[in-house]
Amino acid sequence: MGTNFPDFLQEANRVMKYKGVLMIAEVVSRFTDVKEFCKHMKEECGFHTQSVKTLKGFFYIMIFTKCNGVKDSEWTKEFSD
């Protein structure tokens, strides 16, 4: 994902139907706390975490399903670093 990934996630939520599947592959070094990221995915982006796995210690493979619409709150910048 790009540095403006909150915009990507908001758009993904907008175009996906309820219970649609979102798969994300991202480098491990991008995250300081993947559990906190998953919490924000549910609370602010409307995606429920199905699974999070590490691929060879370099990538996270995350699978989410759409459970709600996006909240109007601002995504925190702590994940954008």
Phi, psi and omega in degrees: 000154177282179181291341177261040185300334175301325177294320178298316182292321177296317179292321177300317179296321182297318186270346182274148174273164180306134182070013173293156185255131176244125178246132180234131171241122184215149180294144182301321184295346179289337187250138171268328180210100183293330177294320178294321176300314180296324177298314178294326178300321180281311187289323186250334185252349176080028180239129177270135181284123175267314177200153174224121179230153177259131180256108179055026177074003183247333184231147166262134171249115185240136178238127181234156170238145180287127179240338179208178171280176180278137174284158180283355182291155180281133176291134182292148184281352183298336180269351183270357181290000000 
